[in-house]
Amino acid sequence: MKVDGKPYRTIWLGSDGTTVQAIDQTLLPHAFVVRDLRNVADATNAIRNMVVRGAPLIGAAAAYGMALAMAEDPSDAMLARAYTLLLESRPTAVNLRWALDDLRSTLAPLPASKRRDAAYKRAAEICDEDVEICRRIGENGLVEIRRIVAAKPPGTTINALTHCNAGWLATVDWGTALSPIYQAHNAGIPIHVWVDETRPRNQGASLTAWELGKHGVPHTVIADNAGGHLMQHGKVDFCIVGSDRTTRRGDVCNKIGTYLKALAAHDNGVPFYVGLPYPTIDWTIEDGHRDIPIEERSAREVSHMTGRTDSGELATVALLPEGSAAANPAFDVTPARLVTGLITERGVCAASEAGLLSLYPEQSRAA
């Protein structure tokens, strides 16, 4: 995707062949800054502190974190230490574990002298694979959007609603939930996006709105509680969100507030889609409510907010009365029964074990 006419990925290898560079998403939309990650500690902190965020991008950053560790010390001890450090940085997104397992299985059999180059090579491959996966998610989602368009009078603007950020900033490029929207826009389909602000970190207002604006996609930021009202009045044609972890039976764990949007969509007959790549599917678990760990983040994300003042300065302000406690569960689980379809790189399927196995038969228990 492009920023002011220049194509960018969210993460890439620097010109020195060792340093990893990434867009600092904590500063968007007010400042566009590229951070240098020089060692595994930098990569771990970038993931934990959400300099990079979004399940696919977390996986890519973890892969490069392993490469940075091997550049520092390619020993067995460092391989084990880096794996543990990175795995503990964020508990919910399954792509993190997937990428770390991939790198560890690639590197462990190799002699120390070959691990550095092999790690950087595999991390680059994971990034390239993510770009292609997200492009194909967009193609498959575009088929669904065209069906919605076909049921409308010619020239009608289609209204989508999305929660959190599952665009190119959450991946290496293209995005998951936003990839179909970008491809619809690029194809000349009139499409407008209702962007949930997504409290408490405002990934919708800060990130989704920013990247849609840079690509020229019409959009409107709304308060998180406005979505149900818009659906009641026929102003939402479909919802589409991303996923941090999807169970083999189709339960979807995503940013807190997703479940409420799915309930409102179900009550109003609005299609509710989830865009996700295969590394986001956790085939080892069935019950999302029981088995997915929900990250509890700092209460300060609820009690304080940072923004730009009318004078142009950035300021952080307190929102709560002094002494009031705040809780901050970062994700919730939407049960499969509320999901219209899962949009993957292999196609669109029902949110069920049978649906997922129709696209990924190699994951059958008998396989």
C-alpha positions as CSV (number, residue, x, y, z in Angstrom):
1,M,0.0,0.0,0.0
2,K,1.1,3.6,-0.3
3,V,1.8,6.5,2.1
4,D,1.8,9.8,0.3
5,G,2.4,8.0,-3.0
6,K,5.3,5.9,-1.8
7,P,4.8,2.1,-1.4
8,Y,5.4,0.7,2.0
9,R,5.2,-2.6,3.9
10,T,4.8,-2.5,7.6
11,I,8.1,-4.3,8.3
12,W,11.2,-4.9,6.2
13,L,15.0,-5.6,6.3
14,G,17.2,-2.5,6.5
15,S,19.8,-1.7,4.0
16,D,22.6,-3.0,6.2
17,G,21.1,-6.5,5.9
18,T,20.8,-7.0,9.6
19,T,18.6,-4.3,11.2
20,V,14.8,-4.7,10.8
21,Q,12.7,-1.6,10.3
22,A,9.1,-1.2,11.1
23,I,6.5,1.6,11.1
24,D,5.8,2.7,14.7
25,Q,2.0,2.4,15.0
26,T,1.9,3.9,18.4
27,L,2.5,7.3,16.9
28,L,-0.1,7.1,14.1
29,P,-2.0,9.1,12.9
30,H,-0.1,12.1,14.2
31,A,3.4,11.1,13.1
32,F,4.9,8.6,10.6
33,V,8.1,7.2,12.2
34,V,10.1,4.2,11.2
35,R,11.8,2.3,14.1
36,D,15.0,0.3,13.9
37,L,14.9,-3.1,15.6
38,R,18.5,-4.1,16.2
39,N,18.2,-7.2,18.5
40,V,15.7,-9.6,19.9
41,A,14.9,-7.4,22.9
42,D,13.9,-4.6,20.5
43,A,11.7,-7.0,18.6
44,T,10.1,-8.3,21.8
45,N,9.4,-4.8,23.1
46,A,8.0,-3.7,19.7
47,I,5.5,-6.5,19.9
48,R,4.6,-6.1,23.6
49,N,4.2,-2.3,23.3
50,M,2.3,-2.5,20.1
51,V,4.8,-0.7,17.9
52,V,3.8,-3.5,15.6
53,R,0.4,-5.1,16.1
54,G,-2.2,-7.3,14.3
55,A,-1.9,-11.0,14.3
56,P,-0.1,-11.5,11.0
57,L,2.3,-8.7,11.6
58,I,3.1,-10.0,15.1
59,G,4.0,-13.3,13.4
60,A,6.3,-11.6,10.9
61,A,7.9,-9.4,13.6
62,A,8.5,-12.5,15.7
63,A,10.2,-14.3,12.8
64,Y,12.5,-11.3,12.3
65,G,13.1,-11.3,16.1
66,M,14.4,-14.8,15.8
67,A,16.7,-13.7,13.0
68,L,18.0,-10.8,15.0
69,A,18.7,-13.2,17.8
70,M,20.7,-15.5,15.5
71,A,22.7,-12.4,14.2
72,E,23.6,-11.7,17.8
73,D,24.3,-15.3,18.9
74,P,23.4,-18.4,16.9
75,S,23.8,-20.8,19.8
76,D,21.2,-23.3,21.0
77,A,20.9,-21.3,24.3
78,M,20.0,-18.1,22.4
79,L,17.6,-20.0,20.1
80,A,15.7,-21.2,23.2
81,R,15.9,-17.9,25.0
82,A,14.7,-15.9,22.0
83,Y,11.8,-18.3,21.5
84,T,10.7,-17.8,25.1
85,L,11.1,-14.0,25.1
86,L,9.1,-13.5,22.0
87,L,6.4,-16.1,22.9
88,E,5.7,-14.2,26.1
89,S,5.4,-10.8,24.4
90,R,1.6,-11.2,23.5
91,P,-0.5,-14.2,24.6
92,T,-3.5,-14.1,22.4
93,A,-2.5,-13.9,18.7
94,V,-1.7,-17.5,17.6
95,N,0.4,-16.3,14.6
96,L,3.1,-15.5,17.1
97,R,3.5,-19.1,18.2
98,W,3.1,-20.3,14.6
99,A,6.0,-18.1,13.4
100,L,8.2,-19.0,16.3
101,D,7.6,-22.7,15.9
102,D,8.4,-22.4,12.2
103,L,11.7,-20.6,12.8
104,R,12.7,-23.0,15.6
105,S,12.0,-26.1,13.5
106,T,14.0,-24.5,10.6
107,L,17.0,-23.4,12.7
108,A,17.4,-26.2,15.3
109,P,18.8,-28.9,12.9
110,L,21.3,-26.4,11.4
111,P,24.9,-25.8,12.6
112,A,25.3,-22.5,14.3
113,S,27.3,-21.1,11.4
114,K,24.3,-21.4,9.1
115,R,21.5,-20.2,11.4
116,R,21.8,-16.4,10.8
117,D,21.3,-16.5,7.1
118,A,18.6,-19.2,7.3
119,A,16.7,-17.2,9.8
120,Y,16.7,-14.0,7.7
121,K,15.7,-16.0,4.6
122,R,12.8,-17.7,6.3
123,A,11.6,-14.4,7.9
124,A,11.6,-12.8,4.5
125,E,9.7,-15.7,3.1
126,I,7.0,-15.5,5.8
127,C,6.6,-11.8,5.0
128,D,6.2,-12.5,1.2
129,E,3.8,-15.3,2.0
130,D,1.7,-13.0,4.1
131,V,1.4,-10.4,1.3
132,E,0.3,-13.1,-1.1
133,I,-2.2,-14.6,1.4
134,C,-3.7,-11.2,2.1
135,R,-4.0,-10.4,-1.6
136,R,-5.9,-13.7,-2.1
137,I,-8.1,-13.0,0.9
138,G,-9.0,-9.8,-0.8
139,E,-9.9,-11.5,-4.1
140,N,-12.1,-14.0,-2.3
141,G,-13.8,-11.3,-0.2
142,L,-14.4,-9.3,-3.4
143,V,-16.6,-12.1,-4.7
144,E,-18.8,-11.7,-1.6
145,I,-18.9,-7.9,-2.0
146,R,-19.9,-8.3,-5.7
147,R,-22.9,-10.4,-4.6
148,I,-24.0,-7.7,-2.2
149,V,-23.6,-5.1,-5.0
150,A,-25.6,-7.2,-7.4
151,A,-28.6,-7.1,-5.1
152,K,-28.6,-3.2,-5.1
153,P,-29.7,-0.7,-7.7
154,P,-26.8,0.2,-10.1
155,G,-24.5,2.8,-8.7
156,T,-25.5,2.3,-5.1
157,T,-22.8,2.9,-2.5
158,I,-22.1,-0.2,-0.4
159,N,-21.6,0.5,3.3
160,A,-19.2,-1.7,5.3
161,L,-18.6,-1.6,9.0
162,T,-15.3,-2.7,10.5
163,H,-13.9,-3.0,14.0
164,C,-10.3,-2.4,15.2
165,N,-7.7,-2.5,12.5
166,A,-7.3,-5.4,10.1
167,G,-5.8,-3.5,7.2
168,W,-2.3,-3.4,5.8
169,L,-1.0,-2.0,9.1
170,A,-2.0,-5.3,10.8
171,T,-0.2,-7.4,8.3
172,V,2.8,-7.0,6.0
173,D,0.7,-5.6,3.2
174,W,-3.0,-5.5,2.0
175,G,-4.6,-6.6,5.3
176,T,-7.1,-9.2,6.0
177,A,-10.6,-7.7,6.6
178,L,-9.7,-4.5,4.6
179,S,-8.1,-6.4,1.7
180,P,-11.5,-7.0,0.1
181,I,-12.5,-3.4,0.7
182,Y,-9.3,-2.1,-1.0
183,Q,-9.8,-4.5,-3.9
184,A,-13.4,-3.3,-4.3
185,H,-12.3,0.3,-4.2
186,N,-9.6,-0.4,-6.8
187,A,-12.2,-2.1,-9.0
188,G,-14.3,1.0,-9.0
189,I,-17.1,-0.3,-6.8
190,P,-18.6,2.6,-4.8
191,I,-17.8,1.6,-1.2
192,H,-17.9,3.5,2.1
193,V,-16.6,2.2,5.4
194,W,-18.0,2.9,8.9
195,V,-14.9,2.8,11.1
196,D,-15.4,1.9,14.8
197,E,-13.1,4.0,16.9
198,T,-12.3,0.8,18.9
199,R,-11.6,1.9,22.4
200,P,-9.5,1.9,24.4
201,R,-6.5,2.1,22.1
202,N,-8.5,3.6,19.2
203,Q,-7.0,1.4,16.5
204,G,-10.0,2.2,14.2
205,A,-9.9,5.9,14.7
206,S,-6.1,6.1,14.6
207,L,-5.0,3.4,12.2
208,T,-7.9,2.2,10.0
209,A,-9.1,5.7,9.3
210,W,-5.5,6.8,8.5
211,E,-4.7,4.0,6.1
212,L,-8.1,4.2,4.3
213,G,-7.6,7.9,3.9
214,K,-4.1,7.4,2.5
215,H,-5.6,5.0,-0.1
216,G,-8.5,7.3,-0.9
217,V,-11.3,5.0,0.4
218,P,-14.4,7.0,1.7
219,H,-14.9,6.4,5.4
220,T,-16.5,7.8,8.5
221,V,-15.3,7.2,12.1
222,I,-18.0,6.4,14.5
223,A,-18.2,5.8,18.2
224,D,-18.1,2.1,19.1
225,N,-21.7,2.1,20.3
226,A,-23.1,3.6,17.1
227,G,-22.9,0.4,14.9
228,G,-26.1,-1.2,16.1
229,H,-28.1,2.0,15.5
230,L,-26.7,2.2,11.9
231,M,-27.7,-1.4,11.3
232,Q,-31.2,-0.8,12.6
233,H,-31.6,2.0,10.0
234,G,-30.3,0.0,7.1
235,K,-27.0,1.9,6.8
236,V,-24.7,-1.1,7.0
237,D,-24.6,-3.7,4.1
238,F,-22.1,-6.0,5.7
239,C,-19.6,-6.1,8.6
240,I,-16.1,-7.4,8.2
241,V,-13.4,-7.9,10.9
242,G,-10.1,-9.7,11.4
243,S,-9.1,-12.4,13.8
244,D,-6.3,-12.9,16.3
245,R,-7.2,-16.6,16.7
246,T,-9.9,-18.8,15.2
247,T,-10.7,-22.2,16.6
248,R,-11.2,-25.3,14.5
249,R,-14.9,-25.0,15.1
250,G,-15.0,-21.4,13.9
251,D,-15.1,-19.3,17.1
252,V,-13.4,-16.0,16.4
253,C,-11.2,-14.2,18.9
254,N,-10.8,-10.5,17.9
255,K,-10.4,-7.1,19.5
256,I,-12.8,-6.4,22.4
257,G,-16.2,-5.2,21.1
258,T,-16.3,-7.5,18.1
259,Y,-18.8,-9.8,19.8
260,L,-21.2,-6.9,20.4
261,K,-21.0,-6.0,16.7
262,A,-21.7,-9.6,15.7
263,L,-24.8,-9.7,18.0
264,A,-26.1,-6.5,16.4
265,A,-25.5,-7.8,12.9
266,H,-27.3,-11.1,13.7
267,D,-30.3,-9.2,15.1
268,N,-30.6,-7.0,12.0
269,G,-29.8,-9.6,9.3
270,V,-26.5,-8.0,8.4
271,P,-23.8,-10.4,7.0
272,F,-20.9,-10.6,9.4
273,Y,-17.6,-11.8,7.8
274,V,-14.2,-12.5,9.2
275,G,-11.1,-12.2,7.1
276,L,-8.2,-14.4,8.2
277,P,-5.0,-16.2,7.0
278,Y,-4.3,-19.8,7.7
279,P,-1.8,-19.2,10.5
280,T,-4.5,-17.5,12.5
281,I,-6.5,-20.8,12.7
282,D,-5.6,-22.7,15.9
283,W,-6.4,-26.3,15.0
284,T,-5.5,-27.4,18.6
285,I,-8.5,-25.9,20.3
286,E,-12.3,-26.2,19.8
287,D,-14.0,-23.9,22.4
288,G,-12.9,-20.3,22.0
289,H,-14.5,-19.2,25.3
290,R,-12.8,-21.9,27.3
291,D,-9.4,-22.3,25.6
292,I,-8.2,-18.9,24.2
293,P,-6.2,-16.8,26.7
294,I,-7.5,-13.3,26.8
295,E,-4.9,-10.6,27.3
296,E,-5.5,-8.2,30.1
297,R,-3.7,-5.0,29.3
298,S,-2.8,-2.0,31.4
299,A,-5.7,-0.1,33.0
300,R,-3.9,3.1,31.8
301,E,-5.1,2.4,28.3
302,V,-8.7,2.9,29.6
303,S,-8.0,5.7,32.0
304,H,-5.8,7.9,29.7
305,M,-5.9,9.0,26.1
306,T,-3.3,10.7,23.9
307,G,-4.2,13.1,21.1
308,R,-3.3,16.3,19.3
309,T,-4.5,19.5,20.9
310,D,-6.0,22.5,18.9
311,S,-2.6,24.1,19.2
312,G,-0.9,21.2,17.5
313,E,0.8,19.6,20.4
314,L,0.4,16.0,21.5
315,A,-0.9,15.5,25.0
316,T,-2.0,12.7,27.2
317,V,-5.0,13.4,29.4
318,A,-6.7,11.5,32.3
319,L,-10.4,10.5,31.7
320,L,-11.5,8.9,34.9
321,P,-12.2,10.3,38.4
322,E,-9.2,9.9,40.7
323,G,-9.5,6.6,42.5
324,S,-11.7,4.8,40.0
325,A,-10.5,1.4,38.9
326,A,-10.4,0.3,35.3
327,A,-10.3,-3.1,33.7
328,N,-8.9,-3.7,30.2
329,P,-9.6,-7.1,28.6
330,A,-8.1,-6.7,25.1
331,F,-10.2,-9.4,23.2
332,D,-13.5,-11.2,23.2
333,V,-14.7,-14.3,21.5
334,T,-17.5,-14.3,18.9
335,P,-19.2,-17.7,18.6
336,A,-19.3,-19.4,15.2
337,R,-23.1,-19.2,15.1
338,L,-22.9,-15.4,14.6
339,V,-20.4,-15.5,11.7
340,T,-21.8,-15.5,8.2
341,G,-18.5,-16.7,6.6
342,L,-14.8,-17.0,7.1
343,I,-12.8,-15.4,4.2
344,T,-9.4,-17.1,3.8
345,E,-6.7,-17.3,1.2
346,R,-8.3,-20.6,0.0
347,G,-11.9,-19.3,-0.3
348,V,-14.9,-18.6,1.8
349,C,-16.4,-21.2,4.2
350,A,-18.9,-21.6,7.0
351,A,-17.6,-20.8,10.4
352,S,-17.6,-24.5,11.5
353,E,-15.2,-27.4,11.7
354,A,-16.7,-28.9,8.5
355,G,-16.4,-25.5,6.8
356,L,-12.8,-25.0,7.6
357,L,-11.9,-28.6,6.8
358,S,-13.5,-28.1,3.3
359,L,-10.7,-25.6,2.7
360,Y,-8.0,-27.3,4.8
361,P,-8.6,-31.0,4.4
362,E,-5.1,-31.8,5.5
363,Q,-6.1,-30.7,9.1
364,S,-8.6,-33.6,9.4
365,R,-8.0,-35.6,12.5
366,A,-7.6,-38.7,10.4
367,A,-5.1,-37.0,8.1
